[in-house]
Amino acid sequence: MALVDMAAVTLRKEELHASVGDPVLDTMNFLNEITHRYPKAISFAPGRPYDGFFDVEEIFTHIRRYLDHLEQGGATPGEIRNALFQYGPTSGQIRALIADSLRKDENIDVRPESVVVTVGCQEAMFLALRALIAGPDDALLVSSPCYVGITGAARLLGIEPIAVEEGRDGFRCADLETALDAERARGRRPRAFYVVPDHSNPSGTTMSLEERHALLELAAREDFLVLEDSPYRLVSPGRQLPTLKSLDREQRVVHLGSYSKTLFPGARVGFAVADQRVVDKDGNPGLLADELTKIKSMVTVNTSPLSQAVVAGMLLAADGRTSELNTETSAYYGEAMQAILARLDECFPQQDRDALGVRWNRPDGGFFLTVDVPFRTDSAALVRSAEDHGVIWTPMSYFYPQGGGEHSLRLSVSYLTQADVSEGVARLAQFIKSESTNAG
Amino acid sequence: MALVDMAAVTLRKEELHASVGDPVLDTMNFLNEITHRYPKAISFAPGRPYDGFFDVEEIFTHIRRYLDHLEQGGATPGEIRNALFQYGPTSGQIRALIADSLRKDENIDVRPESVVVTVGCQEAMFLALRALIAGPDDALLVSSPCYVGITGAARLLGIEPIAVEEGRDGFRCADLETALDAERARGRRPRAFYVVPDHSNPSGTTMSLEERHALLELAAREDFLVLEDSPYRLVSPGRQLPTLKSLDREQRVVHLGSYSKTLFPGARVGFAVADQRVVDKDGNPGLLADELTKIKSMVTVNTSPLSQAVVAGMLLAADGRTSELNTETSAYYGEAMQAILARLDECFPQQDRDALGVRWNRPDGGFFLTVDVPFRTDSAALVRSAEDHGVIWTPMSYFYPQGGGEHSLRLSVSYLTQADVSEGVARLAQFIKSESTNAG
């Protein structure tokens, strides 16, 4: 006992599970580090919602409203107390409210039994992957570039996602078909395809109605499920295209839901809609939601009833219409997107764009857009950008599970003020011009 | 589109991940089903805390207290708002309060950086397993009978836990040593040993001080980590033995923390204390807590700041001493345990016990005790018990990862009133006598 400190264990990182060495995580850490190292830089990196509309006092009002709702529904004081303090059903206690809201907001018509309340959409992704990918012969395909949450969840389970590259205008069904064929040729069975159909993170693209229908037909024909993740729809201005789930006549779509953008991230409440029929060997029927619930019992047991209470209170305040709660926010984000696009136009007149080979897309909603530049957008470039020009962005290569995006960057418009957007784009233009000159 | 319903997908359960077919989950579902089917039966099954001491209004007070604390610490109104509404650090925002509480309550002296706040202790288990078990050659050993949460988390990751049977008085280091040798002989590397040292779930046994020291020495000698899960200590009457973590001089112990019993389950807040040093290939040092945090970012992103706020408010109310918050509850549970033991003595006089071959242990704390009986405590027996005698218990076989416990049952004392305990044990005695007669 004398050599106390000398004897302390040292673990070797390469002996831990491979997921902790995932390059995506390292790059995300790097991004955080840069943000800390250059606190005065304007950062287009974080995808956080704008928080100017949040009001602390409302937390209390929302919890109260839910408790009143329980009381009006006939709950005894003891039941109300337990609904906040005890464990609670693993599948969640506000499933009926969520199903009601989905019907009103999204034309998604499912029974509450098909809904599993999760700790954010991230847990919903994890549950869906764990249920559907049973072994190394089961393939997960992802629209690429791709949200890091799905690749992260896959890494934990040793799943190597197969990237299906999107085109400039987004997802193309034909490319998915090619990828499916390639997987089958390798002896693997495509089980699920993950996509953000609306205002995608990171690219900002939206899937056309025609591609939506084609995707559902392909899923039926090729026998796989679509994992639909669509957190930006109701915080985007204007009319949205229908969700895949609302078009789904064959229960081919598992809809992964998030309240992080429509209500608030701190609730950590999301959900999965999994109305697929599952039969066991003896023919006993159940729902995929039941299987996700079992898995959830081994991950988080249940979603905080307190968080569910706040979310329920918010849903009740708008009679389930989260779209109505987001009139102001979606206008705000829409204006931010218009502002950044106008500012990019201003800072890069057409002749500059052509000369430099700079271009960007023009999403009509969501938090993100992408800019293609004529130089490598790697970590070294990011450091130069932060240090010499005071502006931070996210390298698009972070979002390509199998390589790509080396000459693109992602800008987020959700969190900055319009003044910061204006100044930030000016700095970005300086940085891009400086890099292009050096590269040239 | 005409054959809408006919075309709906049907998934085959045997094609989903094997974890959803885990027998433990099926038996747990069976137990729930029985509880629903016989609502008038007295149930000794649930391990939920007693909720008579909860008070809905306190939720509001605790959140307020935490917000005041932030304000006194110099946070701006915007920062306070964000601390509730935004995402927040993946490792948690109340780590300093938890570290302070651990020092005061448990003599565990670690820096806040070693703490990761999790969605209940269940997520902490999952993170620890995912980090430490890198592949099929890494072995997880568990004290058996064993809490189902650890076996469940293991199943998700395809890990087959190795059971180390405890004796009548609990864990024996010599048996672990034998199991370690056997694993090494199979070419596997023991990485972690999971144990509930105090008032174990399900058996109710407590590890002696001598075995605690011996376990730490063995861990150092054989180079593995101990996963210490100890949710019942501070809700048990009297002085507790020191935690393994407080005796740990070589950072051999990862302490898995729960507030479900000491504060309330609905918070879904737990934590891992992982102060182990980790070095990467280039020699860069970090903490195991950092690696758990990375994994958490792929499971739940972060623990609800709202839940953390309530927990923080409770900790602040007692200046970190959760033990003080639990004076009343630990007395309550202690009395419940004494009551059930007295009632068992009463219902089974010594000559009956000897004649029938019935015996039980006498835990001095926690929620559980075990009863050995002379017949099989299987699902069929449970149905007879519920239907014919109006009493429900948990078959101990549910808790043996590699078989065992076929003639034992677990009784929980945490949730029932003393009147129910009294009537329930009388019914149990009738059931046991009836089964023993039939068996004889």
Interface residues (C-beta under 8 A of the other chain):
Chain A: M1 V4 A7 A8 V9 T10 L11 R12 K13 E14 E15 L16 H17 A18 S19 V20 D22 L25 M28 N29 R48 P49 D51 F54 D55 V56 I59 F60 I63 L67 G78 I80 R81 N82 L84 F85 Q86 Y87 G88 V119 G120 Q122 E123 F126 R130 A131 L132 I133 A134 G135 G149 G152 A153 R155 L156 L157 A220 D223 L225 R249 E250 Q251 R252 S260 F264 P265 G266 A267 R268 V269 Q276 R277 V278 V279 D280 K281 G286 L288 E291 K294 I295 S297 M298 V299 T300 V301 N302 T303 S304 P305 L306 S307 V310
Chain B: M1 V4 A7 A8 V9 T10 L11 R12 K13 E14 E15 L16 H17 A18 S19 V20 D22 L25 M28 N29 R48 P49 D51 F54 D55 V56 I59 F60 I63 L67 G78 I80 R81 N82 L84 F85 Q86 Y87 G88 V119 G120 Q122 E123 F126 R130 A131 L132 I133 A134 G135 G149 G152 A153 R155 L156 L157 A220 D223 L225 R249 E250 Q251 R252 S260 F264 P265 G266 A267 R268 V269 Q276 R277 V278 V279 D280 K281 G286 L288 E291 K294 I295 S297 M298 V299 T300 V301 N302 T303 S304 P305 L306 S307 V310
